Amino acid sequence: MVRDLKGEVFGDLIVLAQAGRTKRGEPLWLCRCACSKLTTVRGQNLASGRTQTCGCGRVRALYRMATKEQRRIERRDRHLRG
């Protein structure tokens, strides 16, 4: 029997309903991310913490890294211009 995860929160994901099973019989769950996107996630990935967003977290992290790098370049350029 599969533990019912409906209503539970894992990171930015809220479990809405069971969404079937993988080919190996592992439960899949339909989740809504904090960014409002729907995504289907393996229950094992939710429970282990491996999946906590629909992928939008990667986009936010990349944006932060790019912004930080841009600031570094701007500081370097100001320093070189004297």
C-alpha positions as CSV (number, residue, x, y, z in Angstrom):
1,M,0.0,0.0,0.0
2,V,1.2,3.5,-0.9
3,R,1.4,6.2,1.8
4,D,-1.1,9.0,0.9
5,L,1.0,12.2,0.3
6,K,-2.0,14.3,-0.7
7,G,-1.8,17.8,0.9
8,E,1.8,17.3,2.1
9,V,4.4,20.0,1.3
10,F,7.9,19.1,0.0
11,G,10.0,22.2,-0.5
12,D,8.0,24.4,-2.9
13,L,5.7,21.5,-4.0
14,I,2.3,20.7,-2.7
15,V,1.0,17.2,-3.5
16,L,-2.4,17.4,-5.1
17,A,-3.1,13.7,-6.0
18,Q,-1.6,10.4,-7.0
19,A,-0.9,10.4,-10.8
20,G,-0.3,6.8,-11.5
21,R,2.8,4.7,-11.4
22,T,6.1,4.4,-13.2
23,K,6.9,1.3,-15.4
24,R,8.5,-0.2,-12.3
25,G,5.4,0.4,-10.2
26,E,6.6,3.4,-8.2
27,P,3.9,5.9,-7.3
28,L,3.8,9.2,-9.1
29,W,2.3,12.3,-7.6
30,L,0.8,15.4,-9.2
31,C,2.2,18.5,-7.5
32,R,1.8,22.3,-7.7
33,C,4.9,24.3,-7.4
34,A,5.0,27.7,-5.6
35,C,5.5,29.3,-9.1
36,S,2.0,27.8,-10.0
37,K,3.3,25.1,-12.5
38,L,2.0,21.5,-12.2
39,T,4.6,18.7,-12.3
40,T,4.6,15.0,-11.8
41,V,7.1,13.6,-9.3
42,R,8.1,10.1,-8.1
43,G,7.2,9.7,-4.5
44,Q,10.7,8.5,-3.6
45,N,12.1,11.8,-4.9
46,L,9.7,13.8,-2.8
47,A,10.4,11.8,0.4
48,S,14.2,12.0,-0.1
49,G,14.2,15.7,-0.8
50,R,15.7,15.2,-4.2
51,T,12.8,17.1,-5.9
52,Q,11.6,20.3,-4.2
53,T,10.5,22.4,-7.2
54,C,9.2,22.0,-10.7
55,G,12.6,23.2,-11.9
56,C,12.0,26.9,-11.4
57,G,14.5,26.7,-8.5
58,R,17.3,26.0,-11.0
59,V,16.2,29.0,-13.0
60,R,16.3,31.3,-9.9
61,A,19.7,29.9,-8.9
62,L,21.1,30.5,-12.4
63,Y,19.7,34.0,-12.4
64,R,21.3,34.8,-9.0
65,M,24.6,33.5,-10.3
66,A,24.4,35.5,-13.5
67,T,23.5,38.6,-11.6
68,K,26.4,38.1,-9.2
69,E,28.8,37.6,-12.1
70,Q,27.5,40.7,-13.9
71,R,28.1,42.8,-10.7
72,R,31.7,41.4,-10.5
73,I,32.4,42.3,-14.1
74,E,31.0,45.8,-13.6
75,R,33.2,46.4,-10.5
76,R,36.2,45.2,-12.4
77,D,35.5,47.5,-15.3
78,R,35.0,50.5,-13.0
79,H,38.3,49.7,-11.3
80,L,40.1,49.4,-14.6
81,R,38.7,52.7,-15.8
82,G,40.0,54.3,-12.6
